[in-house]
């Protein structure tokens, strides 16, 4: 499952990079994913929405409905 999550996150990175941001995988432990947002995304007031309503929603729809994504510093 970790390989599927990493592959999907890599696909999603281009969208963040297009807005001057990026993400880094801090950890993947089972169905728990910890991400660091970088660049413009790191200080964006919509970062939580990006994580929960964007990245987490896509991972849940396409890989596993129990995936939890959290932002770490």
Secondary structure, 3 states (H helix, E strand, C coil): CHHHHHHHHHHHHHHHHHCCEEEEEEEEECCEEEEEEEEHHHHCCCHHHHHHHHHHHHHHHHCCCCCEEEECC
